[in-house]
Amino acid sequence: MALRELLEALATEGLQNGWLRRETFDPQQLVVTDSGVVYGESVRARHIIFCEGSAATQNPYFNWLPLRPNQGEVLDVECPGLSEAQVLNRGAYVVPLGQQRFRVGATYRRPPFAESITDEARQELSHKLSTMTDQPFVVTGQRMGMRPTVPDRKPLVGTHPARPVVSICNGFGSKGVMIAPRLAAHFADVLEGTAELWSEVNIERYSALYLASLSEAGVSS
Ligand SMILES: Cc1cc2nc3c(=O)[nH]c(=O)nc-3n(C[C@H](O)[C@H](O)[C@H](O)COP(=O)(O)OP(=O)(O)OC[C@H]3O[C@@H](n4cnc5c(N)ncnc54)[C@H](O)[C@@H]3O)c2cc1C
């Protein structure tokens, strides 16, 4: 099953079983106390974990963390002559999707970001593919997304220094699909008190930035 279908299937299950709601989270509606959180009229919880990817740069609790969004694009191509027996990787990756279709990726762009998919990315990835195969291909799709990257290339996981019921699970950069499930399970254990958070991913390593944000705001720690 492709990743998009897997996420869609999980979302459908969540909506049906009531553990997922599809709506835009509004931080103005969140009330945080020492013992838990209340959101809007209907949600009460012991804890909130923000998992909002690049949007966390605007998060009022965690905007001091060094999250650096990076934009990326991929192409879908049809290339009947190309073998589907392996993934190619040389400056770009080419992943077989079946039925002579392939995913070719990816580009990296720092701000300023493009509003939508670009000709530049299409040309760059088409060129890279043409250096890996002499078979003709047709571009059938193009998509873009954001990577939530961190300068030290490690995730940002942990609990707010002053708000013990508010946490974050983010900063997966270009490896979220690979590492987020494992780290989410680990963090659940941490919050249940059965594991200690891996120090490499702990947001505590950036506590100096938190203190600097307080003094910038004129708050004493
Ligand atoms: C082109 C490209 C190729 C990639 N290839 C790979 C790869 O091959 N392997 C790999 O492991 N990773 C890859 N990645 C990286 C991977 O996609 C990210 O690491 C991963 O998506 C990060 O997951 P996340 O859940 O933290 O953030 P996101 O996937 O960005 O999810 C955050 C979600 O929160 C939602 N959200 C934000 N704010 C709100 C709000 N206020 N209310 C409601 N919802 C909100 C967003 O809409 C979004 O759905 C790639 C990324 C790109 C861009």
The ligand as a MOL file (V3000), in Angstrom:
LIG
                    3D

  0  0  0     0  0            999 V3000
M  V30 BEGIN CTAB
M  V30 COUNTS 53 58 0 0 0
M  V30 BEGIN ATOM
M  V30 1 C 9.3420 16.0910 -1.4910 0
M  V30 2 C 9.4730 15.3490 -0.1950 0
M  V30 3 C 9.9410 14.0480 -0.2160 0
M  V30 4 C 10.0670 13.3350 0.9870 0
M  V30 5 N 10.5030 12.0450 0.9520 0
M  V30 6 C 10.6160 11.3310 2.0940 0
M  V30 7 C 11.0450 9.9810 2.0960 0
M  V30 8 O 11.3230 9.4040 1.0360 0
M  V30 9 N 11.1450 9.3180 3.2830 0
M  V30 10 C 10.8620 9.9240 4.4690 0
M  V30 11 O 11.0000 9.2890 5.5300 0
M  V30 12 N 10.4140 11.1980 4.5160 0
M  V30 13 C 10.3110 11.9170 3.3610 0
M  V30 14 N 9.8920 13.2260 3.3910 0
M  V30 15 C 9.7300 13.8770 4.6870 0
M  V30 16 C 8.3880 13.6260 5.3220 0
M  V30 17 O 7.3610 13.9420 4.4200 0
M  V30 18 C 8.3030 14.5280 6.5820 0
M  V30 19 O 9.3880 14.2690 7.4350 0
M  V30 20 C 7.0040 14.2340 7.3160 0
M  V30 21 O 5.9030 14.5360 6.5040 0
M  V30 22 C 6.9130 15.0590 8.5990 0
M  V30 23 O 5.7880 14.5890 9.2710 0
M  V30 24 P 4.9770 15.4880 10.3020 0
M  V30 25 O 3.7770 14.6970 10.6620 0
M  V30 26 O 5.8920 15.9620 11.3690 0
M  V30 27 O 4.5630 16.7890 9.4620 0
M  V30 28 P 3.5530 16.8830 8.2350 0
M  V30 29 O 3.6350 15.6760 7.3720 0
M  V30 30 O 3.8070 18.2220 7.6280 0
M  V30 31 O 2.1290 16.8270 8.9130 0
M  V30 32 C 1.6600 17.9060 9.7070 0
M  V30 33 C 0.1670 17.9650 9.5260 0
M  V30 34 O -0.3700 18.9070 10.4670 0
M  V30 35 C -1.3810 19.6230 9.8080 0
M  V30 36 N -1.5930 20.9000 10.4970 0
M  V30 37 C -0.7090 21.9200 10.6800 0
M  V30 38 N -1.2980 22.9260 11.3580 0
M  V30 39 C -2.5790 22.5350 11.6010 0
M  V30 40 C -3.6930 23.1450 12.2710 0
M  V30 41 N -3.6220 24.3660 12.8490 0
M  V30 42 N -4.8560 22.4500 12.3450 0
M  V30 43 C -4.9560 21.2090 11.8100 0
M  V30 44 N -3.9340 20.5890 11.1690 0
M  V30 45 C -2.7620 21.2510 11.0630 0
M  V30 46 C -0.8560 19.7820 8.3820 0
M  V30 47 O -1.9260 20.0760 7.5150 0
M  V30 48 C -0.2620 18.4150 8.1340 0
M  V30 49 O -1.2190 17.5250 7.6470 0
M  V30 50 C 9.7350 13.9590 2.2120 0
M  V30 51 C 9.2580 15.2760 2.2190 0
M  V30 52 C 9.1200 15.9720 1.0250 0
M  V30 53 C 8.5920 17.3880 1.0500 0
M  V30 END ATOM
M  V30 BEGIN BOND
M  V30 1 1 1 2
M  V30 2 1 2 3
M  V30 3 2 2 52
M  V30 4 2 3 4
M  V30 5 1 4 5
M  V30 6 1 4 50
M  V30 7 2 5 6
M  V30 8 1 6 7
M  V30 9 1 6 13
M  V30 10 2 7 8
M  V30 11 1 7 9
M  V30 12 1 9 10
M  V30 13 2 10 11
M  V30 14 1 10 12
M  V30 15 2 12 13
M  V30 16 1 13 14
M  V30 17 1 14 15
M  V30 18 1 14 50
M  V30 19 1 15 16
M  V30 20 1 16 17
M  V30 21 1 16 18
M  V30 22 1 18 19
M  V30 23 1 18 20
M  V30 24 1 20 21
M  V30 25 1 20 22
M  V30 26 1 22 23
M  V30 27 1 23 24
M  V30 28 2 24 25
M  V30 29 1 24 26
M  V30 30 1 24 27
M  V30 31 1 27 28
M  V30 32 2 28 29
M  V30 33 1 28 30
M  V30 34 1 28 31
M  V30 35 1 31 32
M  V30 36 1 32 33
M  V30 37 1 33 34
M  V30 38 1 33 48
M  V30 39 1 34 35
M  V30 40 1 35 36
M  V30 41 1 35 46
M  V30 42 1 36 37
M  V30 43 1 36 45
M  V30 44 2 37 38
M  V30 45 1 38 39
M  V30 46 1 39 40
M  V30 47 2 39 45
M  V30 48 1 40 41
M  V30 49 2 40 42
M  V30 50 1 42 43
M  V30 51 2 43 44
M  V30 52 1 44 45
M  V30 53 1 46 47
M  V30 54 1 46 48
M  V30 55 1 48 49
M  V30 56 2 50 51
M  V30 57 1 51 52
M  V30 58 1 52 53
M  V30 END BOND
M  V30 END CTAB
M  END
